[in-house]
Every structure is written in structure tokens, then in C-alpha cells.
């Protein structure tokens, strides 16, 4: 999961989001924008460029945690990504632990 602000040194956060969505390696990684920009046009632009959520500052930590949980639920509800090679099927599951919030990828193997 990526989270970043829009005012990054050397690169605009909108551009970073766009690049993440065009790269195969990061295309499906959840993105949440945390930013001081509160204009509706900025929110719409961030979401249209591929952010999964947009949270303007200041925000309360419980709201951020709830949004992260909702994002993870949505990602888990979609069909799992998998690769099949012959009779071997490799499935990747993404989950979030909240002790403190840590994201990880847990691969699993299934034989057909």
C-alpha cells in the first residue's frame, strides 16, 4: 500500500500516482493520498488519476485507520490475483495487520 502527500520534493504527488498506475509492478497497489489540499478539484484529480482514497489534512487517526481497513476490504473482495503454470496455480493475497498498521503480501500455492 502506498500513501503519500501531494507536495513532494522534486515530484508532484499527482504525477507519482499516475506513474504508479502505469507501471505493471505498482498498478494494483492501493494508494491513499494524505494532503493539505482540500479543493474539490484536487480530490477529483487524485481519484481520477488512480488513488483509491483521498484524505485531506488535518485528519484524525481513527478515520485514517477506518479508511485503510475499508480499502483492504475492497481489495480482498475482488478476485485474487493468480498465475497458473501447468498444474501449478500461484495466488497472492494482500492483507493489513493493525498492530500497528503493517501491510504485507502473503503468497500461497495451490495445485490443481
C-alpha positions in Angstrom: 0.0 0.0 0.0 1.3 3.5 -0.9 0.4 6.6 1.0 1.9 10.0 0.1 1.3 13.7 0.1 0.8 15.8 -3.0 3.6 18.2 -2.2 6.7 16.0 -2.6 10.2 17.4 -3.2 11.1 17.1 -6.8 7.8 15.5 -8.0 4.2 16.3 -7.7 2.1 13.6 -5.9 -0.4 13.6 -8.8 2.4 12.7 -11.2 3.6 10.0 -8.8 0.1 8.5 -8.6 -0.2 8.5 -12.4 3.2 6.8 -12.8 2.3 4.1 -10.2 -0.9 3.3 -12.2 1.0 2.9 -15.5 3.7 0.6 -14.1 3.0 -3.2 -14.1 4.7 -3.6 -10.7 2.6 -1.0 -8.9 -0.6 -0.9 -11.0 -2.7 -2.8 -8.5 -1.1 -1.5 -5.3 -3.6 0.5 -3.2 -2.9 4.3 -3.0 -4.2 6.7 -0.4 -3.4 10.4 -0.7 -2.9 12.3 2.5 -2.6 16.0 1.7 -3.3 19.6 2.9 -5.0 20.3 -0.4 -8.8 20.4 0.3 -10.1 21.8 -3.0 -12.7 19.6 -4.7 -10.8 19.8 -8.0 -7.7 18.3 -6.2 -9.7 15.4 -4.8 -11.3 14.7 -8.1 -8.0 14.8 -9.9 -6.3 12.5 -7.4 -9.1 9.9 -7.6 -9.3 10.2 -11.4 -5.5 9.6 -11.6 -6.0 6.3 -9.7 -5.9 7.0 -6.0 -8.1 4.6 -4.1 -8.8 7.2 -1.4 -8.1 10.9 -0.7 -7.9 12.2 2.9 -7.3 16.0 3.4 -5.3 17.1 6.4 -5.9 17.6 9.2 -7.5 14.2 9.9 -8.0 12.1 12.9 -6.0 8.8 13.2 -9.2 6.7 13.8 -10.6 7.9 10.5 -7.4 7.1 8.6 -7.4 3.6 10.2 -11.0 3.1 9.2 -10.3 4.2 5.6 -7.3 1.8 5.4 -9.5 -1.1 6.7 -12.2 -0.3 4.1 -9.5 -0.1 1.4 -8.2 -3.5 2.3 -11.7 -5.0 2.5 -12.4 -3.7 -1.1 -9.2 -5.1 -2.4 -9.8 -8.5 -0.7 -13.3 -8.7 -2.0 -12.1 -8.5 -5.6 -10.9 -11.7 -7.3 -7.5 -12.8 -6.1 -4.6 -12.3 -8.4 -3.1 -15.6 -9.6 -0.8 -17.1 -12.1 -1.3 -20.6 -13.5 1.7 -22.6 -14.9 0.6 -26.0 -16.0 -1.0 -27.6 -12.9 0.6 -25.1 -10.5 -1.5 -22.1 -9.5 0.2 -19.3 -7.6 -2.2 -17.0 -5.6 -1.2 -13.7 -4.0 -3.2 -12.4 -1.0 -2.8 -8.8 0.3 -3.8 -8.1 3.9 -3.3 -5.5 6.6 -2.5 -6.1 10.2 -3.5 -3.4 12.7 -0.9 -3.9 15.5 0.4 -1.1 14.4 -0.8 -0.9 10.8 1.6 -3.0 8.7 0.9 -4.1 5.1 2.3 -7.3 3.6 1.9 -9.8 0.8 1.5 -13.5 1.6 1.9 -15.8 -1.4 0.2 -19.2 -1.4 0.5 -22.2 -3.7 -2.4 -24.4 -4.9 -2.1 -27.5 -7.0 -5.0 -28.2 -9.4 
